[in-house]
Amino acid sequence: GRMWAYTVGFTVLPHVGGFLGWLINRKEIPVWYEKLKKPSWCPPRKIFPVAWTVLYTGMGYASYLIWNDLGGCSSKAAVPLGLYGAQLALNWAWPPFFFGARNLKMALIDILCLDCLAIGTICSWYRINKIATLLMVPYLGWLAMATCLTIRIWKDNPEQKTGKSE
């Protein structure tokens, strides 16, 4: 019974920050985000919650597999789960930078660091569990799109680059 709780806990964890980010910033989306110049390939707004639900579930379960394979919070787990935790923190920090502070430059710096940590996470997981690694691949693909989107929005909305104007 205990392993079931760990499985659920690890799988749900990424959703916590994602949900809080949405909850805190949801009012900024129709007001500010809709007015930004975005590229034609920007996914429709309705796609984002569906995509993040699938991605967070996959990465959360993958982190459980790594944790389980390494025998819990052992010294062997420090780097692979540390990288995962760091990239998750940067993932959760992006919406407050982008929507909350409207600071496109900080959001861009955040997502570029996030990309590096996500790649590092996947590389550190490869020898531990191939399924966990594969579960992270869609996330990496979505991050690549999100990074390109952040760059384009930052470049195409110069008046927005400095953040909120009071």
LOMARKOL-603781 format. One record per atom (N, C-alpha, C): y, x, z; residue in three letters. Coordinates in steps of 0.1 Angstrom, whole numbers, plus 2048, in hexadecimal, padded with zeros to 3 digits. Each point is the difference from the previous one (the first is absolute). Layout:
N
YXZala/...
% end
This chain:
166
7F4808800gly/80C7F8800gly/80D808800gly/7FF80C806arg/80C808801arg/8048067F3arg/7F78047F7met/8038057F3met/8077F67F8met/7FD7F4801trp/8067F57F9trp/80F800804trp/80380180Cala/80E800805ala/80880C7FAala/7F980C800tyr/80780C7FAtyr/8027FE7F1tyr/7F67FA7F9thr/8027FD7F2thr/80C7F77FDthr/8017F5808val/80B7F77FEval/80D806804val/80080880Bgly/80C806804gly/80680A7F6gly/7F88097FBphe/8048097F6phe/8047F97F3phe/7F97F67FCthr/8037F87F4thr/80D7F9801thr/8037FA80Cval/80C7F8802val/80C809802val/7FF80C806leu/80B808804leu/80B8027F5leu/7FC8047F3pro/80B8017F6pro/8087F47FEpro/7FA7F4802his/8077F37FEhis/80B7FE80Ahis/7FF80680Cval/8097FE80Bval/80E8047FBval/80180D7FCgly/80D8057FCgly/8057FA7F3gly/7F77FC7F7gly/8047F97F4gly/8067F3803gly/7F97F9809phe/8057F2804phe/80D801807phe/80280A809leu/80C801807leu/80C8047F7leu/7FD8097F6gly/80A8047F6gly/8047F47F8gly/7F77F77FCtrp/8037F47F9trp/8087F7808trp/7FC7FD80Dleu/8077F7809leu/80E804802leu/80280D803ile/80E805803ile/8098007F3ile/7FA8027F5asn/8088027F4asn/8007F47F6asn/7F97F6803arg/7FD7F57F7arg/80D7F97FBarg/80B800808lys/80C7F97FClys/8088097F6lys/7FE80D800glu/8078097F7glu/7FA7FF7F1glu/7F47FB7FFile/7FA8007F3ile/8077F67F6ile/8017F3804pro/8077F77F6pro/80F8037FFpro/80680580Aval/80F803800val/80380D7F9val/7FA80A803trp/80480D7FBtrp/7F68057F4trp/7F3800803tyr/7F78067F7tyr/8007F97F2tyr/8017F3800glu/8017F97F3glu/80B8047F7glu/80B804806lys/80C8047F9lys/80080E7FAlys/7F6808805leu/7FF80E7FBleu/7FB8007F2leu/80580A7F8lys/7FB8027F3lys/7F2807801lys/7F67F97FAlys/7F2805801lys/7FB8017F2lys/7F680A7FEpro/7FA8017F2pro/7F87F47FCpro/7FE7FF7F3ser/7F87F47FBser/7F1800806ser/7FB80C803trp/7F2801805trp/7FF7FE80Ftrp/80B7FC807cys/7FF7FD80Ecys/7F87F4802cys/7F5801809pro/7F87F4803pro/8087F4805pro/7FB7F47FEpro/8077F4805pro/7FF801810pro/80A7FA807arg/80080180Earg/7F37FA807arg/7FA7F67FAlys/7F47F9805lys/7F480A801lys/80080A7F7ile/7F580A7FFile/7FF80980Dile/80C803805phe/80180A80Bphe/7F77FD80Cphe/8027F3806pro/7F87FD80Cpro/7F18007FDpro/7FC7FC7F4val/7F28007FDval/7FB80E7FEval/8078087F9ala/7FC80E7FEala/7FF80880Eala/80A7FE808trp/80080780Dtrp/7F57FB809trp/7FD7F4800thr/7F57FA808thr/7F38077FCthr/7FD8017F3val/7F48067FBval/80080F803val/80B8077FEleu/80180E802leu/7FF80480Eleu/8077F9809tyr/7FF80280Ftyr/7F27FE805tyr/7FA7F67FBthr/7F27FD804thr/7F780C7FCthr/8018047F4gly/7F780B7FBgly/80380D808gly/80D803802met/80280D806met/7FD7FF80Fmet/8027F5806gly/7FC7FE80Egly/7F1802802gly/7F87F97F8tyr/7F2801801tyr/7FB80F7FDtyr/8078067F6ala/7FD80E7FDala/80280980Cala/80B7FE807ser/80380880Cser/7F67FE80Bser/7FA7F3801tyr/7F57FE809tyr/7F48087FCtyr/7FD8017F3leu/7F48077FBleu/80280F804leu/80C8067FEile/80280E804ile/7FF80280File/8067F7807trp/7FF80180Ftrp/7F27FF805trp/7F87F77FAasn/7F27FE804asn/7F880C7FCasn/8028057F4asp/7F880C7FBasp/80380C808asp/80C802805leu/80480B808leu/7FD7FF80Fleu/7FA7F5804gly/7FC7FE80Egly/80C7FB809gly/8097F87FAgly/80B7FC808gly/80C809800gly/80780080Bcys/80C809800cys/7FC80E805cys/7F88077F8ser/7FC80E802ser/80A80A7FBser/7FE80C803ser/80980B7FAser/7FE8007F1ser/7F57FD7FBlys/7FD8007F1lys/8097F57FAlys/8037F5807ala/8087F57FBala/80F802800ala/80480A807ala/80F802802ala/8088017F3ala/7FB8097F7val/8078027F3val/7FF7F47F7val/7F37FB7FDpro/7FF7F57F7pro/8077F3805pro/7FF7FD80Dleu/8067F4805leu/80F802803leu/80380D803gly/80F803802gly/8087FE7F3gly/7FA8057F5leu/8067FE7F3leu/8017F27FDleu/7F67F8803tyr/8007F27FDtyr/80A7F9808tyr/80180380Dgly/80A7FA809gly/80E8037FCgly/80380D7FBala/80D8047FCala/8047F97F3ala/7F77FE7F7gln/8037F97F3gln/8027F2803gln/7F97FA80Aleu/8027F2803leu/80D7FE806leu/805809809ala/80D7FF806ala/80B8007F5ala/7FE8097F6leu/80A8017F6leu/8007F37F7leu/7F47FB7FEasn/7FE7F37F9asn/8087F5807asn/7FE7FF80Dtrp/8077F6808trp/80F803801trp/80580C7FEala/80E804801ala/8087FC7F3ala/7F87FF7F5trp/8077FD7F3trp/8087F3800trp/7FA7F5804pro/8087F37FFpro/80D801808pro/80080580Dpro/80D801807pro/80A8087F9pro/7FC80B7FAphe/8098097F8phe/8067F87F4phe/7F67FA7F8phe/8047FA7F4phe/8077F3802phe/7FA7F6807phe/8067F3802phe/8097FF80Bphe/7FC80680Cgly/8087FF80Cgly/80E8087FFgly/7FF80D7FDala/80C8087FFala/8058007F2ala/7F97FB7F7arg/8048007F1arg/80380F7FCarg/7F8809806asn/80280E7FDasn/7F68057F6asn/8037FF7F4leu/7F68037F5leu/7FC80F800leu/80A809804lys/7FD80E800lys/7F680380Blys/8017FA80Cmet/7F780280Bmet/7F27FA7FCmet/8007F47FAala/7F47FA7FCala/7F98097F6ala/8078067F7leu/7FA8097F6leu/7FA80C807leu/808807809ile/7FB80B807ile/7F37FC808ile/8007F5806asp/7F57FA808asp/7F47FF7F7asp/8017FA7F5ile/7F47FD7F7ile/7FB80D7FAile/8098097FDleu/7FB80D7FAleu/7F880880Bleu/80480080Ccys/7F880680Bcys/7F37F8803cys/8017F37FFleu/7F57F7801leu/7F58037F5leu/8058027F4asp/7F78047F5asp/7F880D804asp/80780A805cys/7FA80C803cys/7F57FF80Bcys/8047F880Aleu/7F77FE80Cleu/7F47F77FBleu/8027F67F8ala/7F57F87FBala/7F68097F8ala/8058087F7ile/7F88097F9ile/7F880A809ile/80780580Agly/7FA80980Agly/7F57F8808gly/8037F4803thr/7F67F7807thr/7F37FF7F8thr/8027FC7F3ile/7F57FF7F7ile/7F880D7FEile/80780B7FFcys/7F980D7FEcys/7F880380Dcys/8067FD80Cser/7F980480Cser/7F47F6802ser/8007F57FBtrp/7F57F6801trp/7F58027F7trp/8028077F5tyr/7F68017F5tyr/7F3805804tyr/7FF80A808arg/7F4806805arg/7F97F880Barg/8087F7806ile/7FB7F880Cile/7F97F47FBile/8077F87F7asn/7FA7F37FCasn/8067FD7F2asn/7F77FF7F6lys/8057FD7F3lys/8057F27FElys/7F97F7807ile/8047F27FFile/80F7FE806ile/80280680Bala/80E800806ala/80A8057F7ala/7FC80B7F9thr/8098077F6thr/8037F67F5thr/7F57FA7FBleu/8027F77F4leu/8087F3804leu/7FF7FC80Dleu/8087F5805leu/80F803800leu/80480D800met/80E804801met/8058017F2met/7F88017F5val/8058027F3val/8097F57FBval/7FD7F3802pro/80A7F67FCpro/80D801807pro/80080480Ctyr/80C802808tyr/80880B7FAtyr/7FA80B7FCleu/80780B7F9leu/8067FC7F3leu/7F97F77F9gly/8057FB7F3gly/80C7F7802gly/8007F880Atrp/80B7F7804trp/80C808804trp/7FD80A809leu/80B809804leu/8078077F4leu/7F88047F6ala/8068077F5ala/80A7F67F9ala/7FB7F37FEmet/8097F67FAmet/80C7FE809met/7FE7FF80Dala/80B7FD80Aala/80A80C800ala/7FB80C7FFthr/80980C7FFthr/8088007F4thr/7FA7FD7F4cys/8087FF7F4cys/80A7F5800cys/7FC7F5806leu/8097F4802leu/80C804809leu/7FD80780Bthr/80B804809thr/80980A7F9thr/7FB8097F9ile/80880A7F8ile/8097F87F6ile/7FB7F77F9arg/8077F87F6arg/80B7F8807arg/7FD7F980Aile/80A7F8807ile/80B809806ile/7FC80B806trp/80A809805trp/8098057F5trp/7FB8047F4lys/8088057F5lys/8087F57FAlys/7FB7F47FFasp/8077F57F8asp/8097F8809asp/80180380Dasn/8097F8809asn/80980A808asn/8088087F9pro/80880A806pro/8097FB80Cpro/8057F47FFglu/8097FB80Aglu/7F87FD80Dglu/7F37FF7FFgln/7F77FD80Bgln/7FB80D807gln/80280C7FAlys/7FA80C805lys/80380480Elys/80C7FC805thr/80480580Dthr/7FC7F680Bthr/7FA7F57FDgly/7FC7F780Bgly/8097F4801gly/7FE7F980Blys/8087F4802lys/80F803801lys/8087F87FAser/80F801802ser/8047F4808ser/80780380Bglu/8047F6809glu/80D7FA7FCglu/
% end
